[in-house]
Amino acid sequence: MTPLRAWLFCCASVVVSLVLGVGQSARAEQPSAASLPAEQLSFFEKHIRPVLVRECYACHSTSAEKIKGGLTLDSREGLRKGGDSGPAVVPHDVKNSLILKALRHVDEDLRMPPKKKLGDNIVADFEKWIAMGAPDPRDASAPLTRKAGEIDIEAGRRFWAFQRPVKPAAPAVRDAAWPRSDIDRFILAELETKGLKPVADADPRTLLRRVSFDLIGLPPTPGDLEAFVKSHEADPRAALEAAVDRLLASPQFGERWGRHWLDVARYGESSGRSVNFAYPHAWRYRDYVIAAFNADKPYNQFIREQLAGDLLPAQNERQKAEFMVATGFLAIGPKVHDERNPLQFRMDLADEQIDATFQAFQGLTVACARCHDHKFDPIPQRDYYALAGIFTSTETCYGTIRVIQSNHPSQLLTLPREADPIAALEPLSSERRAAIEKEIQEVRDRMSKLSGQDSFVQRLFLASRVATLQSQLAQYESDGTPKPLAMGVREGRFTSDARLLHRGELDQPGETVRRGFPQVLTTRQPTLRRFGGSGRRELADWIASEENPLTARVMANRIWLHMIGRGLVSTPDNFGASGQPPSHPALLDHLAVTFVEEGWSVKRLVRRIALSRVYQLSSQNDPRNFEADPDNTLVWRMPRRRLEAEALRDTMLCLGGRLDLSPPQGSPVARAGEGNISFRFRGVGADTALTATHRSVYLPIIRDGLPEALTLFDFPDPSLISGERATTTVPAQSLFLMNNPFVIRQAEGLADRLTGSSDGDAEKIGRAYELCFSRPPSAKEVKLAQEFLETYGRRQPRRAAWTALCQALFASAEFCHR
């Protein structure tokens, strides 16, 4: 960008932003600081606290016989105060946090633990934790301690989340004319108890833009807007019903809502962690999720298929293949492939599966009980190992090949060929096969000639090259047809109960625990029955049962969150004691029971919320309401929300005339094949994000290598369960919209669409505003845009002037909000 263009573009951005009156709204609404974000709490409990307990408390806790170095690590205050050498942790400051220096063993006097260096993955977890601000839920004055056996299960069952929801009657309200549904009555009743009133309804254009983005992640067309405004004038409810039904029936609904679930399912196409290996077949699970939401698959069946699809009876080979792919939920998580101990890898894999299963479907951090009884919820360590036996009796088929640092390759599932599954690869020609076989032989010849001091290392690298080439051939049948492979799980060769590991240590095994479920969520009789197989089918049925107190609540809350912008439980992945209580408990139970009564239909619940008057509120502020409820917990208005990274990118593609709505086959990771992402596929995600024209849900999700277009706009960490995304406002986002080639290319596309018509500049400007903001411009906005085009056009070609104007619209806060 030339200095002149940069100056003019900045001016255009400022002018447009001021005219639109959106500069102030660019500031993101910050979550309440009363509690840690769920993902940060989960990260501490899963990756930090267990290490501190296992490796540090013996010498650095208030219960130690002698506190070494004056350092206590069993409280937040002790960790940050530090010991004789200074603060152990400086939040957000990796360089000056002494605990990292100790863990890295770079200083002879600060080695911790002194006799062994912990794994690189553990050190990386501490680096990540400190970089995020060292979130620590422990009480500053006294650490929470609870001895094994002290958990009162019976008392725990009285916690609100562990009691089965009962559908309450809709409350009476004073303003009986305002509600249009039972949802409205629950919300209005709470507002009236505080002496508050909801704001006015949104105008029709704003409403259609809102529901379009919420349901399909794309803006309405000017034609859709014009038709909706006319029909809304005649019959507002009928107009909205028709629009909602049309959007629910769109194939783009599954792409939008499937992406929400992929956040929860920690979808990724590589292993992440210390060594990043590709998962070329993960995309099948992505496509399964999108298809499930489009088909409105009952949520309880959706659960059963993901946890035990391989054990469900199938009507035909196509359905059998679908069920097999669904179990990819348990296989796609992050893994430490360079772990040397097979048993440690196996237990870590089961731990990750327990964590994903219970956070996703139950909103519980059960995995926190791996090393000790849960610190907050009534989940004893025995219950964790009762579940561990289920997952260690399951074979996880994730693929990968045996190369350097890949110590635990596995098989993949072979789908029935009669199901005619989609192939991500082109057939392998005989010429290409011969070339690969020739290269394999050449590498082997080089290996046979190696000698000397460095031959061992060279041999390892060459052996890895042979394994990689052989993996390319292994993807095809002898006739060159791609094999129908998928990630997933199946019953293990042997099934057995797990032994409780004291402090989570392999060398401290305790009693054998019979496979079963958390006692607090089951019957009042804590005896756990023995299963014939692994117990996954029973686990899936139990979670999917309407008797389960959490399943329907957790999903109803997720749906409400994506429609309204804030969950009734503001910690959507944590319904336990360390999470937040529901703001409207009666409404949550109403939605949960209704969800079950209506066949666990996601679309029906989305429709019910979209047609409520609460959903149709404007985003205008009310000073009195704001003073009483600044966080909008009572939902007196619709919060203004920024578009997620995918919706922002897809909208620019759409307006630039380049969006391809047909789903692609497979993924770039599938075509790249097996291997270490860091060595072989660096930049795959970034390059694809610049050039791909399919919807962003189909971009490759490589852990620790995401495209800039996603990471800058708060795409979640695909290694973590993320029910709710953070929203940040940082300068890099503005710089991206000003300078990124992708953004400029889409602005050029929109400029070409506008200048290709024979209309005058005023009409073209009006169309630009309709496309970008779903509204017509004011007379002042038209005048300012015309003046800008005239001024810019004196120095640059006309196309460049229109491109700069379109890019200024893209960079405005109004464009980036739904």
N, C-alpha and C positions, 0 to 999 in steps of 0.2 A: 504494500500500500504506500503510495507516494505521500510526502508530507502534506501536500495540498489536499489530496483525497482524505487523508486521516483527519485534517482540521475540519474539512467540510462535513465529513461523516459525524465527527463528534458534535459539531454544531447541529446537524440534523437530528441526532439522537436527543440532544438537550431540548431542542425546539419541540420535537414531537412529544417527548416525555412531559414537558411543562404544559403543552396544550392539552394532553390527555389527563393531566392531573394525577399522574400515577407515581411520581418520584418518591413520595413518602411511603407508598404502599409496597415498595420493593423490599422494605425491611421485613424479614420473615417473622411470623408470630412464634415466639419462643415458648417451649413447653415449661410447665411449672417446675421450679427447682426443688420442690418438696421431696422429690424422690429421684433416684438414678434412672436413666433410661433402661428399659428392660434388657436390651442387648448388652449394655455395659455391666449390669448386675449379673447377667448370665455368664458373661466372659470371666468376671472375677470368680464366681462360684465354681466354674468349670475348669478354668485354666490356672488361676493364681492361688486361691485359698488352699486347694489340695496340696500344692507344692510347698507352700509355707508350712502347713501342718506336718507333712511327711518329712521334709528336709530341714526345717529350721526351728520348730518349736522346742525341740529337745534342749537347745542351748539358748534360744532367744525368745522366751515367753515368760509371762509372769508366774507360770507354774513350774519353771525349770529350777533344778536344785541350785544352780549358779548361773546367773545371767552373764553371758560372755560379752565383753566389749561394751557393756552398758546398753545393749540394743535389745529391744523387745519388738517382736513382729506380729504379736497376736492382737493388736488393735491398730486402728487407723492413726491414732495419735502417736503411738510408739514407732510406727513405720516412718512417719514423716518427721518426727523429732530426731530420730536416729540415735546413734550411740556416741562413743568416744571419738569416732572419726568424722562425725557430721551426719546430716540428714541422709537416710537410706534411699529415700525417694523424693524427687522434685517433680511434681506433676507437670506434664508436657515437656519436660527437659530430659531427654534420653542421655545426653552427654554428661550431665552433672549428677545423675542418680547413681550413688555409690553401689546400690544393690546390683546394678548391671555389671559394674567393674568386678564385683565379687563373683558373680555367676560366670563371667567370661574367663576367670582365672588369669587375668593379665597382670595382676599385682600379687606378689608372693604373700603380702601381709593381709590381703583382703579376700583370699579364696573362700568361696562358700558354695557348697559344703567343702570342707578342707580336704577330704580324702578322695573326692571324685568330682569331675566336671559334669554337670547335667547336660542333657542333650541339647543340640542346637535349636530344636523346635521349642523347647521350654524357654530358652533364652529369648527366642523370637517372640514368644507369648508375652514375656515381661516387657520387652521393648514396645510392643504394640499397646500393652496396658498402660504404660507410662505415657506414651504418646497421646493416648486418648484422655489423659488427665488423671491417671491412677485412681479410677473410681473404686471406692471401698465402702461397703454398707455397714461395716462393723462399728459399733458404738465407740466413740472416742475415749470414753472414760473406763469402760469395762468390756472386754471381749465377751461375746455370747458363747457360753460353753454349756453343753448338755451331755451328760454321760450316757453311754449306751444303756438302753432298757428303761430310760426315764420318760419316753414318749407315751402319752396317754392317748391311745388310738380312739377310745370311746369319746373322750372330750374333743379330739380333733374332728370327729364327724359332725360336730355341732357348728363348725365353721360354715359360713353362708354358701361357699362354692361347693362344698361336699354334700349338700342336701339337694335332693332332686327338685327341679323347678316345678312349681305349681302355677297354672295360669290364673292370674288375678283378674278381677273384673275391672273394666276401665273406670277411672274415678269420675265423679261428678265435677263439673267446672262451673264457675259463675258466668263466664262468657260462652254460653252454649252455642252461639252462632258462629264462633271462630273455628272450632275443630271440623275437619272433614274425615277423620278416621280415629280409631282408638289410639294410634300412635300420638296424634295431636292432643288427645285428652290427657295422656300421661305427661306429656311435656308441659302443657298449659297448666295442669294442676300444680306442678312444682313451681312454675313461674308465679302463679297466683299466691302461693304460700309466702313468697318473698315480696309480694306487692309489685311484681314486674309484669310487663306486657311484651309480646313478640313484636318485632318491627314489621313494616309493611311487606307485602309480597314483592318478589322480583318481577321485573318487566318481562314480557314474552321472549324477547331476543336473548336476554341474559339467561332465562330459564332453559331455552333450547340449547344454548351453548353449554350450559352446565350439564344437562342430562346427556348430551352427545359425548362430552369428554368423559363423564363418569361411566358411561355404559360401553363406549367403543374406543375412547381415547383419541378421537378425531373431531375437528370442528364441523359444524353444520355448513352446508353450502348456502350461498345467497338464495337459491331457489327454495331450499328447505325452510330458510328463515321467513321468506315472504309468504309461503303457504301456511306456515305455522301461525304467523301473526294474524292472518285473515281468519283462520279457523278458530284461533283463540278468542278473537273478538266475539264470535258467534257462540261458542261453547267451550269455555276454558278447560273443563275436565275432560271432555271428549277429545279435544285437541292434544292434551298431554298424554292421555291414554293411547291414542293412535301413535304418537311419536315414540313413547316408551316401548310399545309392542313392536314397532318397526325396528328399533335399535336392538331389542332383545333377540330378534330373529336374525340379525346381521351376523355373518361369520366373524366380523371384527369384535363381537362381544367376547368370544372365547379367547381371542388374542389379548384383549384388555384384562379380563378377569383371570385368565390363566396366568398372566404375568404376576398378578397379586399372589396367587398360590405358589408360584415358583420362588418368590421371595421367602415364603414360609418354608418351602421344601429345600432351601439352601441349594438351589440348582446351580451346577457348574459343570464345565466340560473339561476340567483337569483336576488333579488331586490337591493342588495348593500345598500348604505347609512347607516343610524344609526343602523338599525336592518336588518339583511340579511336573507330574506326568499327565499326558493327554488321556482323556476319556472320549475316544472317537464315536462312541455309540450312545452317549448321554442324550443326544437330540431326540431320540425316540420317546423318552419320558416327557420331554417338553411338548412334543406333538400330541402325546396321549392326554396331557393336562388340558391343552387348548381344545381338543375334540370333546373332552368330558364336559367342559363348561358350555360349549356350544350345544351339546346334546342335552344339557340340563340333567346330567346323570345324578340320581339321588345321592345326596352327600354321604349317607350311611353306606351305600354301595361303593362310592368313591373311596371311602376309608378301607373297606374290606379288600378291595382290589389292590391298593397300594401296600397293605401289610401282609396279605396272604393270597394274592391273585393266583399264584401257582397252585394253591390248594382248593380253589373254587371250581365247581363243576361248570364246564363251558358247553354251550349249545352247538358250537361248530369250531373249526380250526381258526377262523378269523377272530372269534371271541377269545379263544385260548391264547392266541398271540397277544391280543390286547391286554389280557390279564397278566401275562408274563411281563410285558413292558411296564405295566403299572407298578410292579414291585421294584422298579428302578428307584423309587423313593428311598428305599433302604440302601441302595448301592452307590448313589451319586455323591455322597458326602465326602468331605476332605479326609485325607489319610496320610500317615507318615510312612511312606513306602521304604524309606531307608532305615527304619527300625530293624535292629538285628535280631531281637528276641521274638520268635514266632508267637509265643504265648502273650507277650506284651502287645504285639500287633493285634492279636485276636481280641484281647480284652478292650483295647482302645477302640477297635471297630465296633464292638458291641456297645460300648459306652456312647459312641457317637450316634448309633441307631436308637438307643434308649432316649437320648436327649432330643433327637429330632422327632421321634414318635410322640413323646409326651408334651413337648412344647407345642408342636403343630396341632395335635388333636385334643389335648387336655389342658393346655395352658399351664403346665406344671414343670418345674425344674427338677425332675426326679433324679437326673444324673448328678446332682449335687450331693447325693447320698452314697457316692462310690467309695469315699475314703472314711466316712463317718456318718452318723445319723444326720439327717437334714437339719440345718441350723434354724430354719424358720417353719417348715411344714411338718406335719406328723407322718414323716416317711422314714422309718428306721433303715439302717444299712442293710438289714436282712431283706427288706422288700426290693431294694435295688438288685441284689444278687438273685432274688427270685425271678426277676425280669431278665437278668444277664444270662441265666440258663436257657431262656427261650431263644435269645439271639446267638449265643455261642453254639446252639444246636441247629443253627441255620447256616447254609453255605451262601456266602455273598459272592456274586459273579460280576466283577467290575472290569476284568481284562488286565491290561498292561503286560509288558514283556519283561523277561529277566535280562536286565542290562545293569550297568554301573548304577548303584544306589537304588535300584529297584529290587528289593529282596523278597517281595511277596506277590508275584504275579498270580493271576487267577484265570479260570476259564470264563467264557461268556455264555449266555443262553442262546441256543439256536432256535429261532422261531420256526413254526411249521411252514414249509414252502407253499402248502395249499392255501395259506392265509393271504398269499400274494402281498407281502409287506413291501413298503417303499424301499428302494435301494438308494443310498447316498452316493454310490460310486458308479462310474461307467464300467461296462464289461472290460475285462483285461484281455488285450489282444495278445496273440501268440508272439508278436514281435516284442511287445513290452515284457512279457514273461521271460523270453529268452534273454533280454537285456539285463533283467534283474538277476537271473540265474548266473549270467556271465559275471556280473559284478560280485556276486557272492563268492564265486570261485576265485576271482582275482584277489579279493580280500583274504581268503583262506590261504592262498599262495603266499601273500605277504606275511601272514602270521607264521607260516612254516619256515620262513627264512630269517625270522627274528632271532637275534642273539645279543649278548652283551648285558650291561648293567640295567639299561632302561627297557629291556624287552618285556618285563612283566607288565608295566603300566601300558605300554603300547599294545600288548596283547589284549588287555582289558578293553581298550577303546575299539580295537578292531573286532573283538568278539561282540561288542555292543552294536557295531555297524552290521555285522552278519545277522544278529538277532532282529534288528530293525528291518532289514531287507526281507528276512524270512517272514516277518509279521505282515509285510505288504502282500506277499504271496498267500499267506494264510487267510486273507480276507476273501479269497475267491475259490470257487469250485474248480475242478480240473478243466472244465470247459470255458473258464473265464467269467462265469456268472458270479456276481457278488453274493457272498453268504449272508443270509438274514440273521444278523447277530444283534444282541441287545444286552444291556446291563440289567441286573435284577437279582433275585434270590430264589433259593429252592431249599428243600429239606436237606439237612446235613446227613452225611453218611452215618454218623453216630449221634445220638441224642443223649444228653445227660444233664443233671443238675449242676449248678455252679457252686464252688466253695467260696465262702465269704473271705475276702482278703482284708486283714487288719490294716488300716491306714492306706488301703488300696495297693499294698505292696505284694508282688508275686511271691516273695520269699517269706510271707507271713500268712499262710493259709489257715483258715479256721474251719468252722462247721460247714457241712454241705447243706445248702438251702434248696428246698423243693421249689420247682418252678411255679410261678403264680403271679398275682397282680398286687398292687399296693392295697394294703388292708383297709386304709381309711376310705377307699372308694368302693369297696366290695360289701358283702353282707356283714352283719354284726358278728358272725362267727369267723374268726381270722384263719381257720384251717384252710390251707391251699391244696386243691386237688392235684393229682398227678395226671399228666397228659400222655396220650398215646404217641404223638409225634413231638415236634419241637414245642408246640403250644401256641404257634403264631396264629393259627386259625381261631383258636379260642380267644386269644388276645384281640384279634380284629373284631370278632363278634361282640366281645365285651365292650370295646370302645365304641362300636357302631350301634350299640343298643340304646333304645330310648330310656332305659333304666339308668344309664350312666348320667350322673349329675352334671358333668362338665361339657360333654361333646357338643350338644346343641347350643349351649350358652356361648362356648368359645367361638363357634362359627358364626352365630348370629351377631356376636360382637364384632367380628372381623368384617362382616357385610355392612353393618352400621358405620364402622370406621371409614370404609371406603366411600360410602355415600354421603356421610355428614361431615367427615373430616376429623372426628375425634371419637374414640371408642367410648361406649358407656362404661366399660372398664378401660381406663387409659393405659394400662399395661397389657396389651392384647395377648402376649405370650406368657404372662404370669398371672394366674388367677389365685395364687397362693397368698400366704400371709405377708410376704414381702412385696407383693403387688399392691395396686390401689383398689379400694372397694368400688363397686359400681355407683355412678352418680344417680342412676335411676333404676334401682334394683327391680322394682315391679315391672317396668318396661322391658328390662332385659329378660325376665322370666316370661313375659307375654310374648316377646319375639321368639324365644327359644322354643316354647311349647307350640306356638303357631307354626314355626319352621318344621317341627316334627309332624304336626297334624296335616300339613300340606305336602306330605311326602318327601320331606327333606329337600325341597326344591329351592335352589339358589335363585333362579330367575323369578320365582313367585315372591320371594322375600325382597329381592331388589325392586321389583315392581311395586310391592306394597309400600316400601319406603319412598320411592320416587313419586308416588301419587299422594303422599301425605302433605299437609300444608306446611309442616315443619321443613320439609325438603325444599319447598317453593319460596321460602323466605328470602328477602334480599340480604345483601351483606352490609347494608348501611349501619352506621354506628348510632347508638342511643346513649347519650352521656349518663343518664340516670342508671340504665341497665349496666353500663360499663363500670360505673363506680361500685355497684353492688356485686357484679359478677364479671370481673375483667377477663377471666379465662374462657368465658362463654360456656361454662360447664352446664348451665341450664338450657342451652341452645335457644337463646332469644333471637339469634340471627344466624344466617349461614356464614360460616367463616370463609374468608377469602383465601383460596389455596393456590399455590404455584403448581404449574404443570410438572409432572415427573419428567425425568430425562427422556424416556421413550416417547411420551406424548409430545414433548417439545420438538424432538427430532422428527417424528412422524408428521407433525403439522407443517414443519418447514418443507419436508419432502412433498407433502400433499399440495401446498400452495405453489411450490416450484414446478408442479406438473410432472414430477418424476416418481411419485410413489407407486410401487407395484404391489397391488393388494393380493396377488396370488402367492400362496405360501411356497417357500423354496423346498427343495428336496434335500434333506440332510443338513449338513453344517460344514463350514470350512475346516473345522477340526477333524471331522470325519474324513474329509478328502486328504488332509495332511497325514493322518495315520498315527500309529502308536509312537511313543517316544517321550523324551524330556522336552517339555515346552521351552524351557530356558535355552536349550541348545539348538533346537530345530525349528521352532515355530514363533520365534520372537517377532512381535508386531502383527500377528495374524488378526487379532481383534481390532487393533487400531486401524490397520489398512482397510479392513472390511467396513468399518464404520464410516470411512470417508467415501467409499465407492458403492456400497450396497444400496439398493433402492427398495428392498423389502422392508416390512415393518421391523421396528427395533427389537421386538421380542425374539426375532430370529437371528440377531447378532450373536457371534460366538461369545460365550461367557467363560473366559479363561481366568481362573483364580490368580490373583496377584498380577494380572495383565489385562485389565479391562480397558475398553476404549475411552478416550478422554471425554467424548460426548456423553458418556454415562457417568463417569466418576465425578466430573465437575458439578453435576446436578444431582448429587446425593444418591446415586445408585447404591444399594446396600452391599455389604460384604457377603459374597456368595458362600462363604464358609460358615455363616451364622444364620440362625433362624430369625427372620426379620418380618414381624407382623406389621410393623409401622416404620416408614422411612423418616429419617431426620430431614429437616429443611434448613439449609444454610444460605447465607448471602455473602459471597466473597468476591473480591475484584477479578479473580480468574474467570468467573462466569461471564462478566461483561467483556473481558478481553477475548474470550472465545467467540462471543457473538459479534465482535468487531473484526476479528482477524482470521478466524478459521476458514480454510478453503471450502469446507462443506457448506457453511452458512452463506458465504459469498456466492457459491454456485446456485443455491436455492433462491437467493435474492435475484440473481440473474434470470432464473427460470420464471419467477413471478413477474419480473419486469418485462420479459418477452411476452408473457400472457397478456399483460395490460396494454403494451404498445402495439400488439398485433391487431387490435380492434380499430375501427374508424371513428370511435367516439372522441370527443374533446377531452382535454386534460382534466377538467372538473369531473366528468363522468368516470374517467379512469381512476382518479383519486378516490372517488366514492366507492368504486368497486374494490380498490385496495383495502380500504377500511372495512368494508363488508367481509372480505375474505379473512383479514387478519384479526379483526376485533368483533365480528358479528354485529356490527352496528354501522349506521351511516355517519359520516363526519359532520361536524358543525361547519357553519359558514366560515368561521375563523380558521378552522383547521384546513379547509380547502384553500383559503387564501394564503396561508403560511406555506403550505406544500407547493402551491404554484410559484410563489416567490423563490422558494428553494430550488425548484427545477429550473427556473429562469436563470438564477445566479450561477448554479452549478453548470448549466448548459453552455454558458459563455466560455468555459475553460475546458470542458470535457465533452465527449460525444453524448448524444441524447440518451443512448442506452445506459451509459455509465451513470448519468444523473438519475434515471429511474431505478437503477440497481441500488444506488446509494440511499434513495428514499425508501425502497423496500427493505433494505437491511436495517435502516433506522427504525422502521416499524417492528421488525423482528427483535430488535434490541430493547424495545420499550417494555416497561413492567406490565402494561395491560396485555400485551401479546403473551407474556409468560405466565399469565394467570388464567384459570378457567372461569 
